[in-house]
Amino acid sequence: MPMFKTAFNGYAVKFSPFLESRLAVATSQNFGIIGSGRQYVLDLTPNGFVPVCSFDTPDGLYDCTWSEENENILVSASGDGSVKLWDLAAPPMANPVSNRQEHSHEVASVDWNMVRKDSFLSSSWDDTIRLWTVDSPQSLRAFVEHSYCVYKAVWNPRHADIFASASGDCTVRIWDVRQPHSTYQIPGHEMEILSCDWNKYNEFMLVSGSVDKSIKLWDVRNPRQELTRLLGHTYAVRQVKFSPHQESLLMSCSYDMTVCLWDYRAPEDALLARLAHHTEFAVGIDMSTLVEGLLASTAWDETVFVWQQGMDPRAA
């Protein structure tokens, strides 16, 4: 399966919700510590990856997300605190078509609303989350309850107004944008929580991944006790992602340089696969919504891999 070499260190990879062969990759120079960034758009062809376009940025990029209503719109999370909107259909010099500078520190994540398709979230190291729409250059609201960096904010795939956030304050919070405060607080881990995601088939189920090396599943209606704990990574869990095609399948990546696949319904033997195709911190993963079993990962080793579940990502 194909591998693409990026100029900078990979941070995030996202499949297009419209085109089954297209994906976006956010990258940062010098491991995102200092330097510039590059947003790639790649097409997967029978002959491997073909770059569609790329956008250079003055600071590193930590995440990206595709619009759910326009196949040409892409959003990047930047280390300078900005949220950048790109339009693949616009002339190169017109991009970014919007540059939104409200966060005071690095933007860690961006996520598009799958139900109300005109809005998206950004989360930041300034401890806040912001709600945006495509049409307004100003954020509609800031969510200010976390006491440390918010590494992830992700919409519930079934509810237009509900999202979850994962923070370095060791909590996951559940929010309803119609309410003035968060509705639930899950004291999920003893150490920083770097990622969370919603189950696509169970609107109450959430997964979290932490610096404590563990992955935990939660029922948000009973946030005091995890449903399941998945152990297997040897360093911090950087990202967790539920499958859009199989209810009990999830994917994770870690600073231990591995990507893992899990079946949470088999807690005694939940680890389905441990993939060691990266040679540096594995920090970005995604699962295609359009092609079942098509997986992607990126890492600080400046590579992007796309492969079919059950195969070796390195097999050409």
C-alpha positions as CSV (number, residue, x, y, z in Angstrom):
1,M,0.0,0.0,0.0
2,P,1.2,3.5,-0.7
3,M,3.5,5.7,1.5
4,F,4.0,9.4,1.0
5,K,7.1,11.4,2.2
6,T,6.3,14.8,3.6
7,A,8.8,17.7,3.9
8,F,7.9,18.3,7.5
9,N,6.9,16.2,10.5
10,G,3.4,14.7,10.2
11,Y,0.7,15.8,12.7
12,A,-2.7,14.9,11.4
13,V,-4.3,13.0,8.5
14,K,-7.9,13.1,7.4
15,F,-9.9,11.4,4.7
16,S,-12.2,13.5,2.6
17,P,-15.9,12.8,3.4
18,F,-16.7,13.4,-0.4
19,L,-13.9,11.7,-2.4
20,E,-12.8,8.3,-1.4
21,S,-9.3,8.8,-2.8
22,R,-8.5,12.1,-1.2
23,L,-6.9,13.0,2.1
24,A,-5.4,16.0,3.9
25,V,-2.2,16.0,5.9
26,A,-1.2,18.7,8.4
27,T,2.6,19.0,9.0
28,S,5.0,21.0,11.0
29,Q,8.7,21.9,10.7
30,N,11.1,20.9,13.5
31,F,8.6,18.6,15.2
32,G,6.2,21.6,15.7
33,I,8.5,23.3,18.2
34,I,9.6,26.2,15.9
35,G,9.3,26.9,12.2
36,S,6.7,26.8,9.5
37,G,4.0,24.4,8.4
38,R,2.5,22.8,5.3
39,Q,-1.0,21.6,4.6
40,Y,-1.1,18.9,2.0
41,V,-4.0,17.6,-0.1
42,L,-3.2,14.2,-1.6
43,D,-5.0,11.9,-4.0
44,L,-4.6,8.1,-3.8
45,T,-4.1,6.6,-7.3
46,P,-3.2,3.1,-8.5
47,N,0.3,4.4,-8.9
48,G,0.5,5.8,-5.3
49,F,0.0,9.3,-3.9
50,V,-0.4,12.3,-6.2
51,P,-0.2,15.8,-4.5
52,V,-3.2,17.9,-5.5
53,C,-2.0,21.0,-3.8
54,S,-0.2,22.3,-0.7
55,F,-0.4,25.4,1.4
56,D,2.6,26.8,3.3
57,T,2.0,28.5,6.7
58,P,4.3,30.7,8.8
59,D,3.8,28.4,11.8
60,G,3.4,24.7,12.3
61,L,0.1,22.9,11.7
62,Y,-1.3,20.5,14.3
63,D,-4.6,19.3,12.9
64,C,-7.0,19.7,10.0
65,T,-10.6,18.9,9.2
66,W,-12.7,18.7,6.0
67,S,-15.9,20.6,5.5
68,E,-19.0,18.4,5.6
69,E,-20.9,20.6,3.1
70,N,-18.2,21.6,0.5
71,E,-15.7,19.1,-0.8
72,N,-13.1,22.0,-1.5
73,I,-13.1,23.5,2.0
74,L,-10.5,22.5,4.5
75,V,-9.6,23.9,8.0
76,S,-6.1,23.8,9.6
77,A,-5.1,24.3,13.3
78,S,-2.0,26.5,13.5
79,G,0.7,26.9,16.1
80,D,0.3,30.7,16.0
81,G,-3.2,30.5,17.4
82,S,-4.9,30.9,14.1
83,V,-7.6,28.8,12.4
84,K,-7.1,28.8,8.6
85,L,-9.7,28.0,6.0
86,W,-8.6,26.9,2.6
87,D,-10.6,26.6,-0.6
88,L,-9.2,24.2,-3.1
89,A,-11.3,25.7,-5.9
90,A,-9.9,29.2,-5.3
91,P,-6.7,30.6,-6.9
92,P,-3.6,29.7,-4.9
93,M,-3.0,33.4,-4.0
94,A,-6.5,33.7,-2.5
95,N,-5.7,31.1,0.2
96,P,-6.2,31.0,3.0
97,V,-9.6,32.4,2.2
98,S,-10.1,33.1,6.0
99,N,-7.5,33.5,8.8
100,R,-9.1,33.6,12.2
101,Q,-6.9,34.7,15.1
102,E,-8.7,34.5,18.4
103,H,-6.8,31.8,20.3
104,S,-3.8,33.1,22.3
105,H,-1.8,29.9,22.1
106,E,-1.4,26.9,19.7
107,V,-4.6,25.5,18.2
108,A,-4.4,21.8,19.0
109,S,-7.5,20.4,17.1
110,V,-10.3,21.3,14.7
111,D,-13.4,19.3,14.1
112,W,-16.3,19.8,11.7
113,N,-20.0,19.3,12.7
114,M,-21.4,16.3,10.8
115,V,-25.0,17.2,11.6
116,R,-25.1,21.0,11.4
117,K,-22.7,21.1,8.5
118,D,-21.9,24.8,8.6
119,S,-20.0,24.9,11.9
120,F,-16.8,23.6,13.4
121,L,-14.8,23.6,16.7
122,S,-11.2,24.6,17.5
123,S,-9.5,23.7,20.8
124,S,-6.3,25.3,22.1
125,W,-3.4,25.3,24.5
126,D,-5.0,28.6,25.8
127,D,-7.4,26.2,27.7
128,T,-10.4,27.2,25.6
129,I,-12.7,25.8,22.8
130,R,-14.3,28.0,20.2
131,L,-17.3,27.5,18.0
132,W,-17.2,28.8,14.4
133,T,-19.3,29.0,11.3
134,V,-18.1,29.3,7.8
135,D,-19.8,32.6,7.2
136,S,-18.7,34.5,10.4
137,P,-15.1,35.6,10.8
138,Q,-15.6,35.8,14.5
139,S,-16.3,32.8,16.7
140,L,-19.8,32.4,18.0
141,R,-18.7,31.4,21.5
142,A,-15.8,30.5,23.6
143,F,-16.0,27.6,26.1
144,V,-13.9,28.4,29.1
145,E,-13.9,25.8,31.9
146,H,-10.8,23.6,31.4
147,S,-7.9,24.6,33.6
148,Y,-5.2,23.4,31.2
149,C,-4.6,22.8,27.5
150,V,-7.6,21.5,25.5
151,Y,-6.0,18.9,23.2
152,K,-9.2,17.7,21.5
153,A,-12.8,18.8,20.9
154,V,-15.0,16.5,18.8
155,W,-18.7,16.7,17.9
156,N,-21.1,14.0,18.7
157,P,-21.9,12.4,15.2
158,R,-25.6,12.3,16.0
159,H,-26.3,15.5,17.8
160,A,-25.8,18.9,16.3
161,D,-25.2,20.7,19.6
162,I,-23.2,18.2,21.7
163,F,-19.4,17.8,21.8
164,A,-16.7,16.4,24.0
165,S,-13.4,17.9,25.0
166,A,-10.2,16.3,26.3
167,S,-7.8,18.3,28.4
168,G,-4.4,18.3,30.2
169,D,-6.4,19.0,33.4
170,C,-7.2,15.2,33.3
171,T,-10.8,15.6,32.5
172,V,-13.2,15.0,29.6
173,R,-16.1,17.4,29.5
174,I,-19.4,17.0,27.6
175,W,-20.9,20.2,26.3
176,D,-24.2,21.3,24.8
177,V,-23.9,24.6,23.0
178,R,-27.4,25.5,24.1
179,Q,-26.3,25.4,27.7
180,P,-24.2,28.0,29.5
181,H,-21.8,25.4,31.1
182,S,-20.6,21.9,30.4
183,T,-23.2,19.2,31.2
184,Y,-20.8,16.5,32.4
185,Q,-17.3,16.3,33.7
186,I,-15.5,13.0,33.6
187,P,-12.3,12.8,35.8
188,G,-11.1,10.2,33.3
189,H,-7.4,9.7,34.0
190,E,-4.6,10.5,36.5
191,M,-2.6,12.2,33.8
192,E,-3.2,14.5,30.8
193,I,-5.9,13.4,28.4
194,L,-4.7,13.9,24.8
195,S,-7.7,12.7,22.8
196,C,-11.3,11.6,22.8
197,D,-13.8,10.4,20.3
198,W,-17.5,9.4,20.1
199,N,-18.8,6.0,19.1
200,K,-20.6,6.3,15.7
201,Y,-23.2,3.7,16.7
202,N,-23.8,4.6,20.4
203,E,-24.5,8.3,21.1
204,F,-23.6,7.8,24.8
205,M,-20.2,6.1,24.3
206,L,-17.0,7.9,24.4
207,V,-13.3,6.9,24.3
208,S,-10.4,8.7,25.8
209,G,-6.6,8.3,25.5
210,S,-4.1,9.6,28.0
211,V,-0.4,10.2,28.9
212,D,-1.0,7.3,31.4
213,K,-0.8,5.0,28.4
214,S,-4.4,3.8,28.8
215,I,-7.5,4.0,26.6
216,K,-10.8,4.1,28.5
217,L,-14.4,3.8,27.3
218,W,-17.2,5.7,29.0
219,D,-20.9,5.8,29.1
220,V,-21.5,9.6,29.5
221,R,-24.6,8.9,31.5
222,N,-22.5,7.2,34.2
223,P,-19.2,9.2,34.1
224,R,-17.8,7.9,37.4
225,Q,-16.7,4.5,36.2
226,E,-15.2,3.5,32.9
227,L,-16.8,0.7,30.9
228,T,-13.6,-0.8,29.7
229,R,-9.8,-0.1,30.0
230,L,-7.5,-1.0,27.1
231,L,-3.9,-1.4,27.9
232,G,-1.1,-2.1,25.5
233,H,0.7,1.1,24.5
234,T,4.0,1.7,26.3
235,Y,4.0,5.5,26.0
236,A,1.3,8.2,25.9
237,V,-1.7,7.6,23.7
238,R,-1.8,10.5,21.3
239,Q,-5.0,9.8,19.3
240,V,-8.1,7.5,19.6
241,K,-10.7,7.0,16.8
242,F,-13.8,4.9,16.6
243,S,-14.6,3.1,13.3
244,P,-17.4,4.6,11.2
245,H,-18.2,1.0,10.0
246,Q,-17.9,-1.3,13.0
247,E,-19.3,-0.4,16.4
248,S,-16.7,-2.1,18.5
249,L,-13.6,-1.3,16.4
250,L,-11.3,1.5,17.4
251,M,-7.9,2.8,16.4
252,S,-5.1,4.4,18.4
253,C,-1.6,5.8,18.0
254,S,1.1,6.6,20.5
255,Y,4.4,8.1,21.3
256,D,5.6,4.4,21.4
257,M,5.6,4.8,17.5
258,T,2.8,2.2,17.0
259,V,-0.7,2.2,15.7
260,C,-3.1,-0.2,17.3
261,L,-6.5,-1.7,16.4
262,W,-8.8,-2.8,19.2
263,D,-12.1,-4.6,19.6
264,Y,-13.5,-3.3,22.9
265,R,-16.0,-6.1,23.2
266,A,-13.2,-8.5,23.8
267,P,-11.4,-7.0,26.8
268,E,-9.4,-10.1,27.5
269,D,-7.9,-10.0,24.0
270,A,-9.0,-6.6,22.7
271,L,-5.8,-5.8,20.8
272,L,-6.4,-6.9,17.2
273,A,-3.2,-5.5,15.7
274,R,-0.1,-3.6,16.7
275,L,1.5,-1.9,13.7
276,A,5.1,-0.7,13.9
277,H,5.5,0.9,10.5
278,H,6.6,4.4,11.8
279,T,10.0,5.2,13.1
280,E,9.1,8.3,15.2
281,F,6.1,9.3,17.3
282,A,2.8,8.3,15.7
283,V,0.5,11.2,16.2
284,G,-2.2,11.2,13.5
285,I,-4.7,8.5,12.4
286,D,-7.9,8.3,10.5
287,M,-10.4,5.8,9.2
288,S,-12.2,6.4,5.9
289,T,-16.0,6.8,6.1
290,L,-16.4,6.0,2.3
291,V,-14.2,2.9,2.1
292,E,-14.6,0.3,4.9
293,G,-11.3,-0.8,6.4
294,L,-9.2,1.9,4.7
295,L,-6.9,3.4,7.3
296,A,-4.3,6.1,7.4
297,S,-1.5,7.3,9.8
298,T,1.1,10.0,9.9
299,A,4.1,10.5,12.3
300,W,7.1,12.7,13.1
301,D,9.1,10.5,10.7
302,E,7.7,12.6,7.8
303,T,5.6,9.7,6.4
304,V,1.9,9.1,5.6
305,F,0.7,5.6,5.2
306,V,-2.6,4.4,3.8
307,W,-3.5,0.7,4.0
308,Q,-6.4,-1.8,4.1
309,Q,-7.2,-3.3,7.5
310,G,-5.5,-6.7,7.9
311,M,-2.6,-5.7,5.6
312,D,0.9,-4.6,6.5
313,P,1.1,-0.8,5.9
314,R,4.7,-1.3,4.6
315,A,3.7,-3.9,1.9
316,A,4.2,-2.2,-1.4
